């Protein structure tokens, strides 16, 4: 299965994806898919067993997804602040 097919079938467990694969998917993701990317990347950023540089890469993906999620609802503001 190629990477394009993976982008078309996001039902896979994103938590098992590499940071590079998730970042690539996040560039095209929208809505709930983008929120899932944000949550998965944020979770990886908190893994104490990961090297510091790897956690920073995950945090960057999470922050980039967060920036792409638009809205001004209470939930949107809380998500952005998180």
Backbone as CSV, one residue per row, in Angstrom:
resi,resn,N_x,N_y,N_z,CA_x,CA_y,CA_z,C_x,C_y,C_z
1,UNK,0.847,-1.177,0.000,0.000,0.000,0.000,0.891,1.239,0.000
2,UNK,0.611,2.168,-0.873,1.448,3.364,-0.944,0.932,4.449,-0.011
3,UNK,1.701,5.512,0.135,1.351,6.592,1.055,0.063,7.288,0.647
4,UNK,-0.194,7.413,-0.660,-1.430,8.054,-1.111,-2.645,7.272,-0.654
5,UNK,-2.577,5.973,-0.710,-3.696,5.145,-0.263,-3.912,5.318,1.236
6,UNK,-2.836,5.469,1.988,-2.963,5.696,3.423,-3.685,6.996,3.712
7,UNK,-3.439,8.023,2.911,-4.099,9.310,3.104,-5.596,9.191,2.840
8,UNK,-5.967,8.301,1.924,-7.366,8.124,1.594,-8.081,7.251,2.615
9,UNK,-7.346,6.496,3.418,-7.932,5.594,4.398,-7.401,5.929,5.788
10,UNK,-7.859,7.038,6.360,-7.322,7.463,7.653,-7.891,6.695,8.830
11,UNK,-8.660,5.635,8.584,-9.261,4.892,9.669,-8.231,4.064,10.440
12,UNK,-7.046,3.990,9.950,-5.984,3.270,10.648,-5.643,3.967,11.959
13,UNK,-5.016,3.251,12.839,-4.627,3.786,14.144,-3.465,4.762,13.961
14,UNK,-3.763,6.059,13.974,-2.736,7.071,13.739,-1.664,7.071,14.820
15,UNK,-1.958,6.528,15.985,-0.967,6.521,17.063,0.216,5.618,16.747
16,UNK,0.085,4.755,15.743,1.184,3.870,15.371,2.045,4.446,14.251
17,UNK,1.630,5.584,13.695,2.346,6.193,12.579,3.610,6.892,13.060
18,UNK,4.582,7.012,12.159,5.793,7.778,12.469,5.448,9.264,12.448
19,UNK,6.312,10.052,13.034,6.083,11.492,13.064,6.063,12.064,11.649
20,UNK,6.905,11.559,10.781,6.950,12.047,9.410,5.662,11.730,8.663
21,UNK,5.174,10.523,8.846,3.943,10.105,8.173,2.741,10.913,8.681
22,UNK,2.683,11.107,9.999,1.583,11.870,10.570,1.640,13.332,10.139
23,UNK,2.831,13.892,10.081,2.984,15.282,9.650,2.543,15.440,8.194
24,UNK,2.894,14.494,7.346,2.486,14.535,5.948,0.964,14.443,5.835
25,UNK,0.363,13.546,6.586,-1.091,13.398,6.584,-1.758,14.681,7.083
26,UNK,-1.172,15.316,8.096,-1.745,16.518,8.703,-1.794,17.689,7.731
27,UNK,-0.919,17.694,6.759,-0.890,18.798,5.797,-2.170,18.859,4.972
28,UNK,-2.850,17.729,4.799,-4.080,17.679,4.013,-5.320,17.432,4.866
29,UNK,-5.131,17.006,6.103,-6.260,16.660,6.972,-7.073,17.896,7.329
30,UNK,-8.341,17.670,7.600,-9.241,18.745,8.015,-10.187,18.211,9.072
31,UNK,-10.802,19.116,9.797,-11.844,18.749,10.748,-11.400,17.735,11.776
32,UNK,-12.208,16.681,11.942,-11.946,15.673,12.963,-10.627,14.952,12.730
33,UNK,-10.256,14.743,11.478,-8.970,14.101,11.199,-7.828,14.953,11.738
34,UNK,-7.923,16.251,11.558,-6.880,17.151,12.042,-6.842,17.168,13.566
35,UNK,-8.008,17.113,14.192,-8.063,17.047,15.655,-7.426,15.756,16.154
36,UNK,-7.660,14.659,15.437,-7.046,13.391,15.815,-5.526,13.472,15.698
37,UNK,-5.043,14.082,14.647,-3.601,14.280,14.476,-3.045,15.072,15.666
38,UNK,-3.730,16.146,16.036,-3.285,16.998,17.138,-3.181,16.198,18.433
39,UNK,-4.209,15.423,18.737,-4.243,14.656,19.986,-3.168,13.563,19.995
40,UNK,-3.036,12.852,18.878,-2.027,11.783,18.795,-0.624,12.358,18.945
41,UNK,-0.339,13.431,18.221,0.999,14.034,18.294,1.266,14.591,19.686
42,UNK,0.263,15.187,20.301,0.431,15.717,21.651,0.745,14.582,22.630
43,UNK,0.052,13.471,22.482,0.315,12.322,23.349,1.742,11.826,23.217
44,UNK,2.238,11.738,21.983,3.627,11.309,21.765,4.613,12.303,22.368
45,UNK,4.280,13.567,22.328,5.180,14.589,22.875,5.366,14.416,24.373
46,UNK,4.410,13.796,25.037,4.480,13.598,26.483,5.158,12.299,26.886
47,UNK,5.512,11.420,25.922,6.147,10.147,26.258,7.552,10.391,26.812
48,UNK,7.726,10.158,28.085,9.015,10.401,28.738,10.110,9.471,28.215
49,UNK,9.733,8.329,27.669,10.719,7.369,27.170,11.344,7.794,25.842
50,UNK,10.712,8.740,25.176,11.214,9.228,23.892,12.356,10.224,24.111
51,UNK,13.324,10.260,23.204,14.378,11.279,23.296,13.763,12.682,23.167
52,UNK,14.422,13.640,23.746,13.919,15.018,23.765,13.633,15.548,22.359
53,UNK,14.540,15.308,21.422,14.352,15.795,20.045,13.112,15.186,19.410
54,UNK,12.883,13.918,19.646,11.699,13.259,19.093,10.437,13.870,19.683
55,UNK,10.437,14.121,20.989,9.266,14.732,21.624,9.025,16.127,21.069
56,UNK,10.085,16.851,20.766,9.928,18.190,20.181,9.316,18.103,18.778
57,UNK,9.690,17.091,18.003,9.101,16.906,16.669,7.605,16.640,16.785
58,UNK,7.225,15.772,17.723,5.813,15.471,17.932,5.063,16.727,18.373
59,UNK,5.656,17.485,19.262,5.010,18.717,19.733,4.804,19.691,18.584
60,UNK,5.765,19.766,17.690,5.646,20.660,16.535,4.470,20.255,15.650
61,UNK,4.307,18.955,15.419,3.183,18.475,14.612,1.867,18.828,15.304
62,UNK,1.813,18.632,16.609,0.597,18.953,17.354,0.267,20.434,17.271
63,UNK,1.269,21.271,17.436,1.049,22.717,17.374,0.631,23.164,15.972
64,UNK,1.221,22.563,14.953,0.845,22.912,13.580,-0.612,22.524,13.305
65,UNK,-1.009,21.360,13.771,-2.405,20.940,13.600,-3.321,21.881,14.374
66,UNK,-2.915,22.254,15.565,-3.701,23.162,16.394,-3.917,24.502,15.695
67,UNK,-2.900,25.002,15.050,-3.001,26.278,14.349,-3.955,26.196,13.169
68,UNK,-4.019,25.025,12.533,-4.900,24.867,11.366,-6.358,24.667,11.742
69,UNK,-6.607,24.309,12.997,-7.986,24.137,13.452,-8.549,25.508,13.790
70,UNK,-9.515,25.942,13.016,-10.059,27.284,13.192,-11.314,27.248,14.048
71,UNK,-11.636,28.375,14.604,-12.890,28.507,15.334,-12.744,29.464,16.495
72,UNK,-13.879,29.951,16.949,-13.876,30.897,18.056,-14.846,30.475,19.158
73,UNK,-15.222,29.192,19.163,-16.100,28.719,20.219,-15.294,28.560,21.504
74,UNK,-15.982,28.352,22.599,-15.309,28.126,23.879,-14.369,26.932,23.776
75,UNK,-14.840,25.856,23.112,-14.003,24.674,22.960,-12.764,24.991,22.123
76,UNK,-12.919,25.749,21.056,-11.792,26.108,20.199,-10.748,26.900,20.977
77,UNK,-11.201,27.833,21.788,-10.255,28.628,22.585,-9.549,27.776,23.629
78,UNK,-10.275,26.855,24.243,-9.658,25.961,25.234,-8.639,25.050,24.577
79,UNK,-8.983,24.512,23.381,-8.059,23.646,22.641,-6.796,24.403,22.273
80,UNK,-6.966,25.602,21.776,-5.815,26.404,21.354,-4.919,26.730,22.546
81,UNK,-5.513,26.984,23.686,-4.722,27.322,24.878,-3.995,26.095,25.430
82,UNK,-4.573,24.935,25.224,-3.986,23.707,25.747,-2.654,23.465,25.092
